[in-house]
Amino acid sequence: MHKTCLEDTVAAHIIEFKERYYRLAYSYVKNSEDAMDIVQESIYKAFSSLDSLENPSYIKTWFYRIVVNTSVDILRKRKREILSNETFLSSIDEGEYDSYENFDLKTALDSLPENYRTIIILRYFEDLKLQEIADVLNENVNTVKTRLYAGLKKLRIAMDEKNEEVLI
């Protein structure tokens, strides 16, 4: 496929599904500005690496992978920033830490390890098939299945524990 035609196809795809990509990015960063930055950065990365898209019929999984990887990169960078800020703040703060519990599904989902959370979000919130998720994450489909079921089990346990705390 000619490069200009491929650029047009990718651009049309991104425009058509922009809300999905924004939702996916938002599910990682929980902030609209950061989610928009992720989508923008993902678009830049996509057009910078068009040659890595070997088959235009895989645009969907190819761009999902870019969005997931960009989201994870932003989170890692933010984690490093938070750790350095917390070290500074803890050295000057003598006050008590306030902890507020939130018992909803979103909080339980956020508490899952990243590899489980990503698969659950892609499967149930983005409605991707297991094979598509495997392609996005560059994983074997059986690995995706195992992580999906393990993640759902962890999510169920977390929700049950939260519900027991409420009842007590």
Backbone as a printed PyTorch tensor [residue, N CA C, xyz], in Angstrom:
tensor([[[  0.8510,  -1.1750,   0.0000],
         [  0.0000,   0.0000,   0.0000],
         [  0.8960,   1.2380,   0.0000]],

        [[  0.5540,   2.1990,  -0.8240],
         [  1.3110,   3.4500,  -0.9260],
         [  1.2550,   4.2030,   0.3920]],

        [[  2.3590,   4.8640,   0.7670],
         [  2.4770,   5.5040,   2.0870],
         [  1.3760,   6.5420,   2.3150]],

        [[  1.0580,   7.3660,   1.3220],
         [  0.0220,   8.3880,   1.4770],
         [ -1.3400,   7.7390,   1.7030]],

        [[ -1.6070,   6.6630,   0.9850],
         [ -2.8730,   5.9350,   1.1560],
         [ -2.9360,   5.3130,   2.5590]],

        [[ -1.8160,   4.7690,   3.0210],
         [ -1.7560,   4.1780,   4.3590],
         [ -1.9710,   5.2590,   5.4200]],

        [[ -1.3560,   6.4140,   5.2290],
         [ -1.5480,   7.5270,   6.1700],
         [ -3.0200,   7.9150,   6.2470]],

        [[ -3.6770,   7.9940,   5.0910],
         [ -5.1030,   8.3430,   5.0590],
         [ -5.9480,   7.2850,   5.7610]],

        [[ -5.6120,   6.0130,   5.5500],
         [ -6.3530,   4.9190,   6.1790],
         [ -6.1930,   4.9530,   7.6950]],

        [[ -4.9700,   5.1580,   8.1690],
         [ -4.7120,   5.2330,   9.6090],
         [ -5.4170,   6.4430,  10.2000]],

        [[ -5.3320,   7.5780,   9.5350],
         [ -5.9910,   8.7950,  10.0270],
         [ -7.4980,   8.5950,  10.1210]],

        [[ -8.0900,   7.9920,   9.1100],
         [ -9.5390,   7.7510,   9.1220],
         [ -9.9190,   6.8110,  10.2640]],

        [[ -9.1160,   5.7920,  10.4840],
         [ -9.3800,   4.8460,  11.5730],
         [ -9.3190,   5.5360,  12.9340]],

        [[ -8.2810,   6.3160,  13.1440],
         [ -8.1110,   7.0040,  14.4280],
         [ -9.2620,   7.9680,  14.6730]],

        [[ -9.6540,   8.6980,  13.6450],
         [-10.7840,   9.6410,  13.7860],
         [-12.0660,   8.8880,  14.1100]],

        [[-12.2930,   7.7780,  13.4370],
         [-13.5320,   7.0120,  13.6580],
         [-13.6180,   6.4500,  15.0780]],

        [[-12.4930,   6.0020,  15.6280],
         [-12.4980,   5.3380,  16.9230],
         [-11.8200,   6.1520,  18.0210]],

        [[-11.7380,   7.4450,  17.8630],
         [-11.0150,   8.3010,  18.8170],
         [-11.5640,   8.2020,  20.2330]],

        [[-12.8810,   8.0490,  20.3780],
         [-13.4590,   7.9460,  21.7200],
         [-12.9870,   6.6840,  22.4330]],

        [[-12.8810,   5.5850,  21.7070],
         [-12.4090,   4.3330,  22.3020],
         [-10.9750,   4.4790,  22.8010]],

        [[-10.1450,   5.0940,  21.9910],
         [ -8.7450,   5.2510,  22.3720],
         [ -8.6060,   6.2140,  23.5550]],

        [[ -9.4230,   7.2420,  23.5510],
         [ -9.4120,   8.1710,  24.6850],
         [ -9.8450,   7.4440,  25.9650]],

        [[-10.9320,   6.6500,  25.8870],
         [-11.4110,   5.9040,  27.0580],
         [-10.3430,   4.9580,  27.5820]],

        [[ -9.6560,   4.2960,  26.6790],
         [ -8.6040,   3.3740,  27.0920],
         [ -7.5000,   4.1310,  27.8160]],

        [[ -7.0520,   5.2330,  27.2480],
         [ -6.0070,   6.0300,  27.8940],
         [ -6.4990,   6.5520,  29.2390]],

        [[ -7.7420,   7.0000,  29.2890],
         [ -8.3010,   7.5320,  30.5360],
         [ -8.3600,   6.4500,  31.6160]],

        [[ -8.6380,   5.2130,  31.2090],
         [ -8.7150,   4.1170,  32.1840],
         [ -7.3650,   3.8950,  32.8690]],

        [[ -6.2980,   4.3170,  32.2510],
         [ -4.9730,   4.2020,  32.8550],
         [ -4.6480,   5.3840,  33.7540]],

        [[ -4.8860,   6.6020,  33.2640],
         [ -4.3800,   7.7870,  33.9590],
         [ -5.4200,   8.5280,  34.7900]],

        [[ -6.6980,   8.2500,  34.5780],
         [ -7.7860,   8.8560,  35.3660],
         [ -7.7730,  10.3820,  35.3230]],

        [[ -7.3390,  10.9420,  34.2090],
         [ -7.2470,  12.3780,  34.0690],
         [ -7.4560,  12.7160,  32.5940]],

        [[ -8.4030,  13.6070,  32.3040],
         [ -8.7490,  13.8750,  30.9030],
         [ -7.6070,  14.5100,  30.1190]],

        [[ -6.8740,  15.4290,  30.7370],
         [ -5.7700,  16.0730,  30.0190],
         [ -4.6660,  15.0670,  29.7050]],

        [[ -4.3340,  14.2270,  30.6780],
         [ -3.3080,  13.2130,  30.4440],
         [ -3.7700,  12.2080,  29.3830]],

        [[ -5.0470,  11.8460,  29.4200],
         [ -5.5770,  10.9070,  28.4290],
         [ -5.4880,  11.5080,  27.0220]],

        [[ -5.8040,  12.7800,  26.9120],
         [ -5.6920,  13.4400,  25.6050],
         [ -4.2350,  13.5100,  25.1560]],

        [[ -3.3330,  13.7450,  26.0940],
         [ -1.8990,  13.7490,  25.7620],
         [ -1.4540,  12.3790,  25.2650]],

        [[ -1.9560,  11.3300,  25.9090],
         [ -1.6030,   9.9680,  25.5050],
         [ -2.0850,   9.6920,  24.0860]],

        [[ -3.3230,  10.0780,  23.7970],
         [ -3.8520,   9.8440,  22.4500],
         [ -3.0300,  10.6330,  21.4280]],

        [[ -2.7300,  11.8770,  21.7510],
         [ -1.9400,  12.7060,  20.8440],
         [ -0.5430,  12.0980,  20.6290]],

        [[  0.0950,  11.6900,  21.7080],
         [  1.4150,  11.0640,  21.6020],
         [  1.3300,   9.7570,  20.8120]],

        [[  0.2530,   9.0030,  21.0100],
         [  0.0700,   7.7420,  20.2790],
         [ -0.0920,   7.9960,  18.7850]],

        [[ -0.8130,   9.0400,  18.4460],
         [ -0.9840,   9.3850,  17.0230],
         [  0.3710,   9.7420,  16.4190]],

        [[  1.1390,  10.5430,  17.1470],
         [  2.4800,  10.9060,  16.6760],
         [  3.3300,   9.6480,  16.4710]],

        [[  3.3070,   8.7410,  17.4590],
         [  4.0970,   7.5100,  17.3560],
         [  3.6250,   6.6610,  16.1760]],

        [[  2.3050,   6.6090,  15.9630],
         [  1.7640,   5.8080,  14.8710],
         [  2.2630,   6.3180,  13.5180]],

        [[  2.1710,   7.6200,  13.3190],
         [  2.6060,   8.1680,  12.0400],
         [  4.1250,   8.1350,  11.8850]],

        [[  4.8410,   8.1420,  12.9880],
         [  6.2970,   8.0410,  12.9260],
         [  6.7600,   6.6240,  12.6110]],

        [[  5.8970,   5.6640,  12.8750],
         [  6.2950,   4.2660,  12.6670],
         [  5.3200,   3.5260,  11.7570]],

        [[  4.8290,   4.2060,  10.7440],
         [  3.8960,   3.5600,   9.8020],
         [  4.4970,   2.3200,   9.1520]],

        [[  5.8060,   2.3000,   8.9850],
         [  6.4450,   1.1510,   8.3580],
         [  6.3350,  -0.1140,   9.2010]],

        [[  6.0230,   0.0340,  10.5080],
         [  5.8620,  -1.1510,  11.3480],
         [  4.4850,  -1.8040,  11.1710]],

        [[  3.5810,  -1.1170,  10.4960],
         [  2.2590,  -1.6840,  10.2070],
         [  2.3610,  -2.4640,   8.9060]],

        [[  2.5700,  -3.7720,   9.0460],
         [  2.8090,  -4.6030,   7.8740],
         [  1.5340,  -4.8950,   7.0940]],

        [[  0.4130,  -4.9750,   7.8010],
         [ -0.8510,  -5.2920,   7.1430],
         [ -1.9110,  -4.2910,   7.6140]],

        [[ -2.4460,  -3.4740,   6.7130],
         [ -3.4260,  -2.4530,   7.1030],
         [ -4.6880,  -3.0180,   7.7670]],

        [[ -4.9550,  -4.2890,   7.6090],
         [ -6.1410,  -4.8620,   8.2580],
         [ -5.9310,  -5.0130,   9.7710]],

        [[ -4.6910,  -4.8010,  10.2500],
         [ -4.3900,  -4.8780,  11.6740],
         [ -4.2610,  -3.5100,  12.3380]],

        [[ -4.7950,  -2.4760,  11.6910],
         [ -4.7030,  -1.1140,  12.2420],
         [ -5.2490,  -1.0690,  13.6680]],

        [[ -6.3710,  -1.7120,  13.9000],
         [ -7.0310,  -1.6470,  15.2100],
         [ -6.1060,  -2.1500,  16.3210]],

        [[ -5.6010,  -3.3640,  16.1830],
         [ -4.7510,  -3.9170,  17.2390],
         [ -3.4110,  -3.1820,  17.3090]],

        [[ -2.8980,  -2.7600,  16.1490],
         [ -1.6320,  -2.0260,  16.1000],
         [ -1.7540,  -0.7190,  16.8860]],

        [[ -2.8460,   0.0160,  16.6700],
         [ -2.9850,   1.2980,  17.3610],
         [ -3.3600,   1.0970,  18.8300]],

        [[ -4.1520,   0.0820,  19.1530],
         [ -4.4180,  -0.2270,  20.5620],
         [ -3.1000,  -0.4820,  21.2960]],

        [[ -2.1960,  -1.2300,  20.6730],
         [ -0.9070,  -1.5280,  21.2910],
         [ -0.1340,  -0.2400,  21.5470]],

        [[ -0.1510,   0.6690,  20.5910],
         [  0.5440,   1.9430,  20.7600],
         [ -0.0480,   2.7170,  21.9330]],

        [[ -1.3830,   2.7610,  22.0370],
         [ -2.0380,   3.4940,  23.1270],
         [ -1.7140,   2.8490,  24.4780]],

        [[ -1.7760,   1.5300,  24.5550],
         [ -1.4640,   0.8320,  25.8090],
         [ -0.0220,   1.1070,  26.2160]],

        [[  0.9070,   0.9600,  25.2860],
         [  2.3220,   1.1760,  25.6100],
         [  2.5960,   2.6210,  26.0170]],

        [[  1.9610,   3.5650,  25.3440],
         [  2.1470,   4.9740,  25.6930],
         [  1.5660,   5.2490,  27.0760]],

        [[  0.4170,   4.6640,  27.3820],
         [ -0.1970,   4.8340,  28.7070],
         [  0.7080,   4.2860,  29.8000]],

        [[  1.2470,   3.1070,  29.5670],
         [  2.1340,   2.4810,  30.5490],
         [  3.3980,   3.3290,  30.7320]],

        [[  3.9270,   3.8550,  29.6310],
         [  5.1100,   4.7220,  29.7310],
         [  4.8180,   5.9490,  30.5810]],

        [[  3.6670,   6.5690,  30.3730],
         [  3.2790,   7.7640,  31.1450],
         [  3.1510,   7.4000,  32.6260]],

        [[  2.5290,   6.2560,  32.9220],
         [  2.3760,   5.8370,  34.3160],
         [  3.7280,   5.5970,  34.9780]],

        [[  4.6380,   4.9720,  34.2570],
         [  5.9700,   4.7260,  34.8210],
         [  6.6800,   6.0390,  35.1140]],

        [[  6.5750,   6.9720,  34.1800],
         [  7.2020,   8.2730,  34.3810],
         [  6.5610,   8.9900,  35.5740]],

        [[  5.2450,   8.9120,  35.6670],
         [  4.5300,   9.5530,  36.7760],
         [  4.9110,   8.9070,  38.0990]],

        [[  5.0810,   7.5820,  38.1040],
         [  5.4470,   6.8760,  39.3320],
         [  6.8110,   7.3420,  39.8350]],

        [[  7.7470,   7.5150,  38.9140],
         [  9.0700,   8.0180,  39.2940],
         [  8.9610,   9.4240,  39.8670]],

        [[  8.1250,  10.2670,  39.2490],
         [  7.9450,  11.6310,  39.7350],
         [  7.2990,  11.6380,  41.1220]],

        [[  6.2950,  10.7950,  41.3060],
         [  5.5980,  10.7290,  42.5880],
         [  6.5480,  10.2580,  43.6790]],

        [[  7.3480,   9.2340,  43.3770],
         [  8.2890,   8.7300,  44.3740],
         [  9.2720,   9.8090,  44.7970]],

        [[  9.7730,  10.5720,  43.8500],
         [ 10.7200,  11.6180,  44.2290],
         [ 10.0110,  12.7370,  44.9910]],

        [[  8.7770,  13.0690,  44.6140],
         [  8.0110,  14.0830,  45.3370],
         [  7.6490,  13.6080,  46.7450]],

        [[  7.2710,  12.3310,  46.8830],
         [  6.9120,  11.7970,  48.1970],
         [  8.1200,  11.7860,  49.1330]],

        [[  9.2840,  11.4760,  48.5860],
         [ 10.4910,  11.4880,  49.4080],
         [ 10.7320,  12.8930,  49.9450]],

        [[ 10.5860,  13.8840,  49.0800],
         [ 10.7640,  15.2680,  49.5050],
         [  9.7090,  15.6620,  50.5340]],

        [[  8.4330,  15.3570,  50.2340],
         [  7.3460,  15.7530,  51.1340],
         [  7.4410,  15.0480,  52.4860]],

        [[  7.8100,  13.7690,  52.4790],
         [  7.8940,  13.0450,  53.7500],
         [  9.0240,  13.5880,  54.6230]],

        [[ 10.0120,  14.1800,  54.0020],
         [ 11.1020,  14.7320,  54.7970],
         [ 10.7040,  16.0300,  55.4970]],

        [[  9.6290,  16.6990,  55.0070],
         [  9.2040,  17.9570,  55.6330],
         [  7.8540,  17.8590,  56.3300]],

        [[  7.1540,  16.7310,  56.1590],
         [  5.7940,  16.6060,  56.6980],
         [  5.7820,  15.7720,  57.9670]],

        [[  5.1520,  16.2740,  58.9910],
         [  5.0060,  15.5590,  60.2560],
         [  3.5660,  15.1210,  60.4840]],

        [[  2.6290,  15.5170,  59.5940],
         [  1.2000,  15.2630,  59.7850],
         [  0.8250,  13.8190,  59.5520]],

        [[ -0.4540,  13.5110,  59.7920],
         [ -0.9790,  12.1660,  59.5960],
         [ -1.4700,  12.0130,  58.1700]],

        [[ -1.4310,  10.7850,  57.6940],
         [ -1.9010,  10.4600,  56.3560],
         [ -3.3760,  10.0990,  56.4250]],

        [[ -4.2000,  10.7450,  55.5720],
         [ -5.6240,  10.4390,  55.5150],
         [ -5.8540,   9.3420,  54.4870]],

        [[ -6.5900,   8.3320,  54.8880],
         [ -6.8990,   7.2390,  53.9770],
         [ -8.4060,   7.0970,  53.8600]],

        [[ -8.9090,   7.2490,  52.6480],
         [-10.3360,   7.1170,  52.4010],
         [-10.5570,   5.9160,  51.4920]],

        [[-11.4340,   5.0420,  51.8970],
         [-11.7180,   3.8360,  51.1250],
         [-12.8640,   4.0990,  50.1530]],

        [[-12.7540,   3.5580,  48.9630],
         [-13.8170,   3.6360,  47.9770],
         [-14.1450,   2.1970,  47.5920]],

        [[-15.4190,   1.8200,  47.7130],
         [-15.7980,   0.4100,  47.5950],
         [-16.3300,   0.0040,  46.2310]],

        [[-16.2110,   0.8220,  45.2430],
         [-16.8110,   0.4760,  43.9650],
         [-15.8820,  -0.3540,  43.0840]],

        [[-16.4280,  -0.8060,  41.9890],
         [-15.6960,  -1.6550,  41.0430],
         [-14.4620,  -0.9460,  40.5040]],

        [[-14.5760,   0.3220,  40.2330],
         [-13.4570,   1.0890,  39.6810],
         [-12.2440,   1.0190,  40.6030]],

        [[-12.4710,   1.1860,  41.8870],
         [-11.3700,   1.1420,  42.8430],
         [-10.7680,  -0.2550,  42.9000]],

        [[-11.6260,  -1.2720,  42.9080],
         [-11.1230,  -2.6480,  42.9330],
         [-10.3270,  -2.9420,  41.6630]],

        [[-10.8200,  -2.4600,  40.5300],
         [-10.1170,  -2.6680,  39.2670],
         [ -8.7690,  -1.9570,  39.2820]],

        [[ -8.7460,  -0.7520,  39.8140],
         [ -7.4950,   0.0070,  39.8970],
         [ -6.4680,  -0.6650,  40.8080]],

        [[ -6.9410,  -1.4750,  41.7450],
         [ -6.0170,  -2.1240,  42.6770],
         [ -5.3460,  -3.3670,  42.0770]],

        [[ -5.8440,  -3.8180,  40.9380],
         [ -5.2530,  -4.9960,  40.3000],
         [ -3.8900,  -4.6660,  39.7050]],

        [[ -3.0130,  -5.6570,  39.6190],
         [ -1.7500,  -5.4430,  38.9130],
         [ -2.0380,  -5.0450,  37.4550]],

        [[ -1.1610,  -4.2610,  36.8990],
         [ -1.3550,  -3.6850,  35.5660],
         [ -1.6720,  -4.7240,  34.4900]],

        [[ -0.9550,  -5.8620,  34.4980],
         [ -1.1660,  -6.8510,  33.4350],
         [ -2.5670,  -7.4540,  33.4800]],

        [[ -3.1560,  -7.6170,  34.6650],
         [ -4.5290,  -8.1170,  34.7650],
         [ -5.5230,  -7.0230,  34.3940]],

        [[ -5.2980,  -5.8160,  34.8960],
         [ -6.2120,  -4.6960,  34.6620],
         [ -6.3200,  -4.3900,  33.1660]],

        [[ -5.1880,  -4.3890,  32.4810],
         [ -5.1850,  -4.0920,  31.0480],
         [ -6.0500,  -5.0830,  30.2890]],

        [[ -5.8980,  -6.3520,  30.5790],
         [ -6.6610,  -7.3770,  29.8580],
         [ -8.1460,  -7.2410,  30.1570]],

        [[ -8.5210,  -7.0030,  31.3980],
         [ -9.9370,  -6.8510,  31.7530],
         [-10.5270,  -5.6260,  31.0640]],

        [[ -9.7850,  -4.5300,  31.0440],
         [-10.2840,  -3.3130,  30.3870],
         [-10.4690,  -3.5510,  28.8990]],

        [[ -9.4770,  -4.1490,  28.2550],
         [ -9.5880,  -4.3960,  26.8190],
         [-10.7270,  -5.3600,  26.4970]],

        [[-10.9370,  -6.3550,  27.3500],
         [-11.9860,  -7.3510,  27.0910],
         [-13.3860,  -6.8120,  27.3690]],

        [[-13.5880,  -6.2190,  28.5280],
         [-14.9460,  -5.8720,  28.9410],
         [-15.3380,  -4.4230,  28.7030]],

        [[-14.3640,  -3.5190,  28.6180],
         [-14.7000,  -2.1180,  28.3920],
         [-14.4710,  -1.7150,  26.9410]],

        [[-13.5210,  -2.3690,  26.2820],
         [-13.2560,  -2.0800,  24.8750],
         [-13.7970,  -3.1710,  23.9510]],

        [[-14.3250,  -4.2460,  24.5400],
         [-14.9850,  -5.3200,  23.7990],
         [-14.0880,  -5.9850,  22.7500]],

        [[-12.7930,  -6.1250,  23.0720],
         [-11.8950,  -6.8210,  22.1610],
         [-11.9740,  -8.3200,  22.3950]],

        [[-11.7620,  -9.0700,  21.3380],
         [-11.7110, -10.5230,  21.4460],
         [-10.3600, -10.9160,  22.0480]],

        [[-10.2960, -12.1290,  22.6010],
         [ -9.0580, -12.5860,  23.2360],
         [ -7.8740, -12.5650,  22.2760]],

        [[ -8.1030, -12.9670,  21.0280],
         [ -7.0170, -12.9520,  20.0410],
         [ -6.5500, -11.5250,  19.7710]],

        [[ -7.4890, -10.5750,  19.7200],
         [ -7.1080,  -9.1760,  19.5060],
         [ -6.2910,  -8.6520,  20.6880]],

        [[ -6.6960,  -9.0290,  21.8960],
         [ -5.9490,  -8.6090,  23.0880],
         [ -4.5380,  -9.1950,  23.0390]],

        [[ -4.4350, -10.4650,  22.6490],
         [ -3.1140, -11.1020,  22.5360],
         [ -2.2540, -10.3470,  21.5310]],

        [[ -2.8500,  -9.9220,  20.4250],
         [ -2.1050,  -9.1660,  19.4180],
         [ -1.6780,  -7.8070,  19.9540]],

        [[ -2.5820,  -7.1300,  20.6660],
         [ -2.2730,  -5.8100,  21.2220],
         [ -1.1170,  -5.9070,  22.2090]],

        [[ -1.1500,  -6.9210,  23.0530],
         [ -0.1580,  -7.0530,  24.1170],
         [  1.0660,  -7.8770,  23.7180]],

        [[  1.0470,  -8.3850,  22.4760],
         [  2.1450,  -9.2320,  22.0090],
         [  2.3210, -10.4450,  22.9090]],

        [[  1.2300, -11.0670,  23.2710],
         [  1.2350, -12.2350,  24.1570],
         [  0.5430, -13.3990,  23.4620]],

        [[  0.7860, -14.5870,  23.9610],
         [  0.0940, -15.7760,  23.5130],
         [ -1.3590, -15.7020,  23.9930]],

        [[ -2.3040, -16.1640,  23.1910],
         [ -3.7180, -16.0830,  23.5640],
         [ -4.0010, -16.8780,  24.8420]],

        [[ -3.2880, -17.9790,  25.0660],
         [ -3.4880, -18.7450,  26.2970],
         [ -3.0080, -17.9760,  27.5200]],

        [[ -1.9510, -17.1950,  27.3660],
         [ -1.4790, -16.3370,  28.4550],
         [ -2.5330, -15.2890,  28.7780]],

        [[ -3.1340, -14.7190,  27.7380],
         [ -4.1890, -13.7190,  27.9290],
         [ -5.3740, -14.3350,  28.6660]],

        [[ -5.7780, -15.5320,  28.2530],
         [ -6.8980, -16.2160,  28.9320],
         [ -6.5830, -16.4440,  30.4070]],

        [[ -5.3920, -16.9490,  30.6700],
         [ -4.9920, -17.2300,  32.0550],
         [ -5.0170, -15.9610,  32.8900]],

        [[ -4.4560, -14.8850,  32.3490],
         [ -4.4280, -13.6160,  33.0880],
         [ -5.8250, -13.0230,  33.2450]],

        [[ -6.6650, -13.2110,  32.2400],
         [ -8.0340, -12.6990,  32.3380],
         [ -8.7650, -13.3880,  33.4890]],

        [[ -8.7140, -14.7040,  33.5220],
         [ -9.4240, -15.4340,  34.5780],
         [ -8.8110, -15.2020,  35.9500]],

        [[ -7.4880, -15.1110,  36.0120],
         [ -6.8320, -14.8160,  37.2890],
         [ -7.1850, -13.4040,  37.7470]],

        [[ -7.2160, -12.4650,  36.8080],
         [ -7.5820, -11.0860,  37.1410],
         [ -9.0190, -10.9770,  37.6160]],

        [[ -9.9180, -11.7000,  36.9580],
         [-11.3190, -11.6940,  37.3820],
         [-11.4710, -12.3020,  38.7730]],

        [[-10.6880, -13.3450,  39.0470],
         [-10.7300, -13.9610,  40.3750],
         [-10.2400, -12.9720,  41.4350]],

        [[ -9.1300, -12.2840,  41.1460],
         [ -8.6010, -11.2840,  42.0780],
         [ -9.6100, -10.1440,  42.2710]],

        [[-10.2660,  -9.7590,  41.1970],
         [-11.2610,  -8.6910,  41.2590],
         [-12.4440,  -9.1210,  42.1210]],

        [[-12.8840, -10.3580,  41.9380],
         [-14.0030, -10.8820,  42.7320],
         [-13.6250, -10.9360,  44.2160]],

        [[-12.4150, -11.3830,  44.4990],
         [-11.9470, -11.4460,  45.8920],
         [-11.8970, -10.0460,  46.4910]],

        [[-11.3580,  -9.0980,  45.7370],
         [-11.2760,  -7.7160,  46.2300],
         [-12.6630,  -7.1520,  46.5010]],

        [[-13.6040,  -7.4330,  45.6100],
         [-14.9730,  -6.9260,  45.7930],
         [-15.6320,  -7.6010,  46.9920]],

        [[-15.4070,  -8.9110,  47.1540],
         [-15.9830,  -9.6300,  48.2980],
         [-15.4270,  -9.0900,  49.6140]],

        [[-14.1270,  -8.8340,  49.6410],
         [-13.5100,  -8.2910,  50.8600],
         [-14.0800,  -6.9190,  51.1890]],

        [[-14.2770,  -6.1030,  50.1800],
         [-14.8360,  -4.7660,  50.3950],
         [-16.2630,  -4.8690,  50.9170]],

        [[-17.0250,  -5.7980,  50.3470],
         [-18.4150,  -5.9720,  50.7920],
         [-18.4820,  -6.4760,  52.2250]],

        [[-17.5500,  -7.3820,  52.6090],
         [-17.5130,  -7.8800,  53.9880],
         [-17.1720,  -6.7620,  54.9560]],

        [[-16.2440,  -5.8570,  54.5520],
         [-15.9010,  -4.7370,  55.4090],
         [-17.1040,  -3.8320,  55.6400]],

        [[-17.9130,  -3.6460,  54.6250],
         [-19.0930,  -2.7890,  54.7370],
         [-20.1080,  -3.4150,  55.6900]],

        [[-20.2350,  -4.7480,  55.6340],
         [-21.2330,  -5.4380,  56.4630],
         [-20.8240,  -5.4760,  57.9420]],

        [[-19.5360,  -5.4320,  58.2050],
         [-19.0690,  -5.5570,  59.5900],
         [-19.2290,  -4.3040,  60.3370]]])
